[in-house]
Amino acid sequence: MNIQLFYRSKCFDSKKAERWFKERGIRLQRIDLDFKGMSRGELESVARAVGSVEALINPKAKKEDVLLLKYLDGDGARLEKLLENPALIKSPIVRNGRQATAGYYPEVWKGWE
């Protein structure tokens, strides 16, 4: 199992996710969304795995920025905006190969073990 955890240092769900994997002795690669971000290919892959670009949008982000995303034309434009401003990406994002989750979903991660 090759787990990647895209996290924010101040995100409570990110800390819970990291603790969940550590308690089970599962090694993971940590990537700080605010510092490093995600590549376009990674973001597209995660969007396919979670079902839509809307599932990647952080509902706790600034209201003005989230509202702007709704008015952008098409998923390509929304992905570009998410790449420009990683604070709009929901965290944590946990990847296991082609599978991924956006948010805290231990019930899904159990199936990966």
Helices and strands as residue ranges (DSSP letters): E 3-7, H 12-23, E 28-32, H 40-50, G 54-56, H 63-71, H 74-84, G 86-88, E 93-96, E 99-102, H 106-112
